[in-house]
Amino acid sequence: MQTIDTIMSNIVNLRVHIAPVGFEIDRIAIPATQMKADRVWLLMHADPAKDRALGYMEKIRALLKKEKIDVNLAYTDRFDLFKILRAVREIVEKEKDNDIFINCSSGSKIQAIACMMACMMFQGKTKLVPYYAEPQSYASVKGKQLSSGLKKVVKLPAYEIHTPKPTLVQALKIIHEHGGKITKKEMAKLADEKRLIVVNAKEENFQQARFASLDKNIIQPLLNEWKFVEVERVGRTRWIKMTQEGVGAVEFLS
């Protein structure tokens, strides 16, 4: 038999918070509690043996559980911007039917930047609300959390940043799977097979039309608009190569 609580949980969005864990407790636990979070995702370093924030995570989890707030853990490299973006994206996809609030003040500077970028890049998937938790005071004693208390929570503006179309992401993934470098001829064949391009031409003009469609719909946007690839000619062969920006993009978009 369904209770009122279970019925309400099915029709009311949950309030979900995402927060990277560093050397602070209050900056995560107090905002989540005051904002009546139903669930909190804590972003932890992928290598527990090198994560000095484990003790802080345990204290945060204990405080949140005391307030009957569910706690989930997600692991990623806290020093890699693109891996952090990917971790946040995966959480957003899991929680897309809920209201998501992202703490952009906890953890390291790289994590805070990644969280703000995620709000801008993944805004189209669901509504993301970034916020900054201003502490009451900062610690001057080594070994204690870096800040304590909470003065106020500031909602941050989340201007949407457009991301590449799915077809471009799929094309980028193909290049990545070939070691970051592929011939234009092979790329045209694979793009056609995976229906990333449309070729409407008679058999005698098919190859030329396929190259033209690849250039217009895949290569030119990735090359000129996004700077994710570069084209290099070696003899009679044209190679499509991923740039460093492209390598980073495929890390969190695919």
C-alpha positions as CSV (number, residue, x, y, z in Angstrom):
1,M,0.0,0.0,0.0
2,Q,1.3,3.4,-0.9
3,T,1.7,6.0,1.9
4,I,1.4,9.7,1.5
5,D,5.2,10.0,1.7
6,T,5.8,7.5,-1.1
7,I,3.1,9.2,-3.3
8,M,4.6,12.7,-2.6
9,S,8.1,11.4,-3.4
10,N,6.8,10.3,-6.8
11,I,5.4,13.7,-7.8
12,V,7.7,16.1,-6.0
13,N,11.2,16.7,-7.3
14,L,14.0,15.9,-4.8
15,R,16.4,18.6,-3.8
16,V,19.8,17.2,-4.8
17,H,23.1,18.9,-3.9
18,I,26.6,18.2,-5.5
19,A,29.6,19.2,-3.5
20,P,33.4,18.5,-3.9
21,V,35.0,17.6,-0.6
22,G,38.1,19.3,0.5
23,F,39.2,20.3,4.0
24,E,35.9,21.9,5.2
25,I,32.8,20.5,6.8
26,D,30.4,23.4,7.5
27,R,30.7,24.8,4.0
28,I,29.0,21.6,2.7
29,A,26.9,20.3,5.6
30,I,25.2,23.6,6.7
31,P,24.0,24.8,3.3
32,A,22.6,21.4,2.5
33,T,20.8,21.3,5.8
34,Q,19.5,24.8,5.6
35,M,18.3,24.4,2.0
36,K,16.5,21.2,3.0
37,A,18.4,18.9,0.7
38,D,17.0,15.4,0.2
39,R,20.3,13.9,-1.2
40,V,23.9,15.1,-1.3
41,W,26.5,13.8,-3.7
42,L,30.0,14.2,-2.4
43,L,32.8,14.3,-5.0
44,M,35.9,12.5,-3.7
45,H,39.4,11.9,-5.0
46,A,39.7,8.8,-7.2
47,D,42.7,7.5,-5.2
48,P,41.6,7.0,-1.5
49,A,45.1,6.4,-0.5
50,K,46.1,9.9,-1.5
51,D,42.9,11.6,-0.3
52,R,43.6,13.6,2.8
53,A,39.9,14.7,2.8
54,L,38.5,11.3,3.9
55,G,38.2,12.3,7.5
56,Y,36.2,15.4,6.5
57,M,33.9,13.4,4.3
58,E,33.1,11.0,7.2
59,K,32.2,14.0,9.4
60,I,30.1,15.6,6.7
61,R,28.3,12.3,6.0
62,A,27.6,11.8,9.7
63,L,26.1,15.3,10.1
64,L,23.9,14.9,7.0
65,K,22.7,11.5,8.0
66,K,21.7,12.9,11.4
67,E,19.5,15.3,9.4
68,K,18.1,12.3,7.5
69,I,19.7,13.5,4.3
70,D,20.9,10.7,1.9
71,V,24.6,10.8,1.0
72,N,26.1,9.3,-2.2
73,L,29.8,9.3,-3.1
74,A,31.3,9.9,-6.5
75,Y,35.0,9.5,-7.3
76,T,37.1,11.4,-9.8
77,D,40.6,12.9,-10.1
78,R,40.3,16.2,-8.1
79,F,43.3,17.6,-10.1
80,D,41.8,17.0,-13.6
81,L,39.2,19.6,-14.8
82,F,37.8,17.4,-17.5
83,K,37.4,14.3,-15.3
84,I,35.6,16.4,-12.7
85,L,33.3,17.8,-15.4
86,R,32.5,14.2,-16.5
87,A,31.7,13.1,-13.0
88,V,29.3,16.1,-12.5
89,R,27.7,15.4,-15.9
90,E,27.1,11.7,-14.9
91,I,25.5,12.8,-11.6
92,V,23.3,15.4,-13.5
93,E,22.1,12.7,-15.9
94,K,21.2,10.4,-13.0
95,E,19.3,13.2,-11.2
96,K,17.9,15.0,-14.3
97,D,14.3,14.7,-13.0
98,N,15.2,16.5,-9.7
99,D,16.2,20.0,-8.7
100,I,20.0,20.1,-8.6
101,F,22.1,22.6,-6.6
102,I,25.8,22.7,-7.0
103,N,28.2,23.9,-4.3
104,C,30.9,26.0,-6.1
105,S,32.7,27.0,-2.9
106,S,33.9,23.7,-1.4
107,G,36.8,21.6,-2.5
108,S,39.8,22.8,-4.5
109,K,39.9,25.8,-6.9
110,I,39.9,23.4,-9.8
111,Q,36.8,21.6,-8.5
112,A,35.0,24.9,-7.9
113,I,35.8,26.0,-11.5
114,A,34.7,22.7,-12.9
115,C,31.4,22.8,-10.9
116,M,30.6,26.3,-12.2
117,M,31.5,25.3,-15.8
118,A,29.3,22.2,-15.4
119,C,26.3,24.5,-14.5
120,M,26.8,26.5,-17.7
121,M,27.5,23.5,-20.0
122,F,24.8,21.1,-18.8
123,Q,22.1,23.7,-18.1
124,G,20.1,22.3,-21.1
125,K,19.8,18.8,-19.6
126,T,18.0,20.1,-16.5
127,K,17.8,23.2,-14.2
128,L,21.1,23.5,-12.3
129,V,21.5,26.1,-9.6
130,P,25.1,27.0,-8.6
131,Y,25.7,28.6,-5.2
132,Y,28.6,30.0,-3.1
133,A,28.6,29.3,0.6
134,E,30.3,32.2,2.5
135,P,31.7,31.0,5.8
136,Q,31.4,32.8,9.1
137,S,35.2,32.7,9.7
138,Y,38.4,31.2,8.4
139,A,40.7,29.0,10.4
140,S,44.2,30.2,11.5
141,V,45.1,26.9,13.2
142,K,46.7,24.2,11.2
143,G,44.9,20.9,11.3
144,K,41.4,22.4,11.6
145,Q,38.9,22.8,8.8
146,L,39.7,25.8,6.6
147,S,36.6,27.7,7.5
148,S,33.7,27.3,9.9
149,G,30.1,28.4,10.2
150,L,27.9,29.9,7.5
151,K,27.3,33.6,7.0
152,K,25.1,33.3,3.9
153,V,24.5,31.3,0.7
154,V,24.8,33.3,-2.5
155,K,23.0,32.1,-5.7
156,L,25.3,32.4,-8.7
157,P,24.2,33.3,-12.2
158,A,24.5,30.3,-14.6
159,Y,24.7,31.6,-18.1
160,E,24.3,28.7,-20.6
161,I,27.4,27.7,-22.6
162,H,26.5,25.8,-25.8
163,T,28.1,22.4,-26.3
164,P,28.7,20.6,-29.6
165,K,25.8,18.8,-31.3
166,P,25.6,15.0,-30.5
167,T,26.7,14.2,-34.1
168,L,29.9,16.2,-33.5
169,V,30.5,14.5,-30.2
170,Q,30.1,11.1,-31.8
171,A,32.5,12.1,-34.6
172,L,35.0,13.2,-32.0
173,K,34.6,9.9,-30.2
174,I,35.4,8.0,-33.5
175,I,38.6,9.9,-33.9
176,H,39.6,9.4,-30.3
177,E,38.9,5.6,-30.6
178,H,41.4,5.6,-33.5
179,G,44.2,7.0,-31.4
180,G,43.3,10.6,-32.0
181,K,44.1,10.5,-35.7
182,I,42.2,9.1,-38.7
183,T,42.3,9.5,-42.5
184,K,39.6,11.6,-44.1
185,K,38.6,8.6,-46.2
186,E,38.1,6.3,-43.2
187,M,36.3,9.0,-41.3
188,A,33.9,9.5,-44.2
189,K,33.1,5.8,-44.4
190,L,32.5,5.5,-40.6
191,A,30.4,8.7,-40.4
192,D,28.2,7.4,-43.2
193,E,27.8,4.0,-41.6
194,K,26.9,5.6,-38.3
195,R,24.5,8.0,-40.0
196,L,26.3,11.1,-38.8
197,I,26.1,12.5,-42.4
198,V,23.5,12.2,-45.1
199,V,24.6,11.5,-48.7
200,N,22.1,12.0,-51.4
201,A,23.9,11.3,-54.7
202,K,24.0,8.8,-57.5
203,E,26.6,6.0,-57.5
204,E,29.0,7.8,-59.8
205,N,29.1,10.9,-57.6
206,F,28.8,9.1,-54.2
207,Q,32.4,9.3,-53.0
208,Q,32.7,13.0,-53.8
209,A,29.3,13.8,-52.2
210,R,30.2,11.9,-49.1
211,F,33.4,13.9,-48.7
212,A,31.5,17.1,-49.2
213,S,28.9,16.1,-46.6
214,L,31.7,15.2,-44.1
215,D,33.5,18.5,-44.7
216,K,30.4,20.6,-44.3
217,N,28.7,18.8,-41.4
218,I,31.6,17.4,-39.4
219,I,35.1,18.6,-40.2
220,Q,34.4,22.3,-40.6
221,P,32.4,22.7,-37.4
222,L,35.0,20.7,-35.4
223,L,37.9,22.7,-37.1
224,N,36.6,26.3,-37.3
225,E,33.9,26.6,-34.6
226,W,35.2,24.3,-31.8
227,K,39.0,24.0,-32.6
228,F,38.7,20.3,-31.6
229,V,40.5,19.0,-34.7
230,E,43.1,20.0,-37.3
231,V,43.6,18.6,-40.8
232,E,47.0,17.6,-42.0
233,R,48.0,16.5,-45.5
234,V,50.7,13.9,-45.9
235,G,51.3,13.1,-49.6
236,R,47.9,12.5,-51.1
237,T,46.3,11.5,-47.8
238,R,44.4,13.9,-45.5
239,W,44.5,13.2,-41.8
240,I,42.1,14.4,-39.2
241,K,43.8,14.9,-35.9
242,M,42.4,15.8,-32.5
243,T,43.8,18.9,-30.8
244,Q,44.4,19.1,-27.1
245,E,41.1,20.9,-26.7
246,G,39.4,18.0,-28.5
247,V,41.0,15.4,-26.3
248,G,39.7,17.3,-23.2
249,A,36.2,17.7,-24.7
250,V,35.8,14.0,-25.5
251,E,36.8,13.3,-21.9
252,F,33.6,14.8,-20.4
253,L,31.2,14.9,-23.3
254,S,31.2,11.3,-24.4
